[in-house]
Amino acid sequence: MKLAVNRRQLLKGIMGAGGAVAGGLVCSVAAEEHPAYPVASPDAVGMLYDNTKCTGCRACMTACSEANGLPAETLCPIDPAISTGLWDVPADLDSKTKNIIKLYREKDGDNFSFVKRQCMHCLDPACVTGCPFGALKKNTWGAVTWNSSFCIGCRYCEVACPFDVPKFQWDQWNPKIVKCELCFDQRLKNNQEPACTAVCPTRAVIFGNRNHLLAEAKQRIADTPGKYFEGRVYGEHEAGGTQVLYLSGVAFDKIGLPKLGNTSLGHYATKVSSVIYKWLSGPIVVAGILGSVIKRNWKRHEAEAVEAEKETGLPEQL
Amino acid sequence: MNANGTAGSTLVNHWQRGVPVYREAVVETPFLFFSAWAAVGLALALVRVLSPLGPFSGMNDAYAWGIWKTFNVMTLTALGSGPLAIGMAAWVFNCRKLHVVMRTALVSGFLFYAAGLVALGGDVGRPWNFWHVIFPWNWNTHSAMLEVAVCMPLYCAMFLGFENLPMLLERIYYTGNGRVKTNLRRWAPTLKRIYPYMITGAYVLPVMHQSSLGALLLLAGNKIDPLWQSPALPLLYLLAAFVCGSGFVTFVLLIACLRYSRRLDIGLLSELGNVISVSCFVFLAVRFADLIVRQQLGRAFVFDNMSVLLLLETGLILIPAIALRNPKTRETPRQLLLTAISACLGGMVFRYVPTTVAFSPANRAMYFPSTPELLISIGYISLVLAVFGIAVKYFAVLPGELSEWNQMSKVFSERYRKLRTNKDTSWLASLLTR
């Protein structure tokens, strides 16, 4: 019996089906986009930190370490003299510190200010965009969380984060990425607010819906004109917007909040590639063009190779 | 000879086919030298497998990527892009002379890629989670890192592996017995049938991941100096791969032929010089068009550290671009060698600088590779050189004349005759005699 399809047709069919499956997969994963100016989802939660209210008591740091089971950082890289091994003296966010209160003091003058640093929970986080297997993801309520079973430890999140937040356990053989997750597993899931906001005695940092917090911050600015730097909320637009918002009495860059553009980094990084790689169309088109040219040149090359073999008695070398 | 005897045919060259290096002993001083460095590097790499990254490397949270990623992968795979640069020139742009130097490009390219991948394996903190790569539903398709993680091993193992296969099979054919020969002859047509499709893939994939290496830096945003941070980085990284790839193949050919006293094919080398020059011009055109569009051109000439680096990189690429337009330069081996080195260095400076030197996280931190980190990095490079030195002796890699091939086969058949009279026909014996 003669087969209805010859081998070439069968091969083409298999390749076509494979391509369709691959294409389908690519489409299904590539559902979400990276708009230049992302909009917070209505249920996005966050924190508002107002450093004019902060007394620097560091209760939030203790509460954070306790809630997250973090060990004390007893080695202070800035001042070895205070590294007595007794107290928690981190100099900055590190693999044992997800939340820190830092002090900024003007070089000449009495002005000073505290600043609380932790993950900003961006609306379109660069770390999530870069994470190859989705270990970091934008979870429920917009919390940016880390899943150990998908992380390969490439540290692209550290390179990408404009706020230098994710930290890597350099001293561990099976290292984790350590960053504030808004106490997602520890508290948020159980309808509790994050540990830091829960303990703040002056309510310098408060927890809530991002839209409500933004309204509250703008209300404070309106109520006390001239009190807050630039009369604006840091995080409303920075890097496409963050779910942690700041009000500050001193310049943002002085307390370590970097000057950033308003577009999301994810948008900047993927605006061209998302078009080229849509349904793998770019690579397929390039393959088609190259393939047809190569096929033509290949035929000519083979013809010449046959000639040369006749002449020298040696087969061609590919 | 071609029917009408025109120059520029695929096979009629001074250099006509790859010929194993057969006069020299397998173990030579440079081989021992590089093997020693490779051994030190690999031993330390093994220690790293058992040790956390922290005490071992100079990396920190601000400079989370050290030289294993930024130099061994992001910079050196540009040197390993010879198969892309020369392959596209030969198969797509029809520079048919260049076919004979493809094997030099393929072996060196494969080795640089393989070493880069090994470096990457030792650099990541949780390699045991890498198995997710085989399940596309675990992919974050927005991530340039994913593109690199999928594309690079696939290209190295499947496409570069396939392209290097004929060379391997050829050796097995010539050293094998009757049954091996029959089997190989039976499979040869299949191999040739899929060959054009495979080389198409072998050009599409590196175009994708070489540009993705540049795309990795986009997310770093304004941590990278605006002289480098640009939406054109992916394209520039790809073009730099062409500059480095063509330059490095030329460099390797010249050095290896000098070392093993092969006669040079000036016509072909001149063609390679042409490829370098064109690659350099295209790179510079895009580089400066980008600087002008982003209004950074003025900053390029303020002569601060960053501007000097940019000018250094530009100079290193501009010299070969212009000098190699002159046929005399292209045809003078010494000048060709120097300009090829210049192109390689220029491309490497461009690829390396934005990852480390022009990368300044807000946190005032420092990074300098630790001694073991450096030794491992040097070890991987030495491994490439040592293996390359062996490969050219066992396989028909370096190009030579037909007479060279005939002489080689005479020497070898003499050795085999002696072996057969000693009744030793094992593959190992043939390996020892080459």
Interface residues (C-beta under 8 A of the other chain):
Chain A: A22 L25 V26 S28 V29 A30 E32 H34 D92 D94 S95 A126 V128 T129 G130 C131 P132 F133 G134 A135 S149 F150 C151 I152 G153 C154 R155 Y156 E158 V159 A160 P162 D164 K167 F168 Q169 W170 D171 Q172 W173 N174 P175 A239 G256 P258 L260 G261 L265 G266 Y268 A269 T270 K271 V272 S273 S274 Y277 P283 V286 A287 L290 G291 V293 I294 K295 N297 W298 R300 H301 E302 E304 A305 E307 A308 E311 T312 L314 E316 Q317 L318
Chain B: M1 N2 A3 S9 T10 L11 V12 Q16 R17 G18 L50 S51 P52 L53 G54 P55 M59 N60 D61 A62 A64 W65 M88 W91 V92 N94 R96 H99 V100 M102 R103 D123 V124 G125 R126 P127 N129 F130 H132 V133 P136 W137 N138 W139 N140 T141 H142 S143 A144 M145 L146 E147 A149 E163 P166 M167 E170 K192 Y195 P196 Y197 I199 T200 G201 Y203 V204 V207 M208 S212 A215 L216 L218 L219 A220 G221 N222 K223 P231 P234 P361 A362 N363 A396 L402 W405
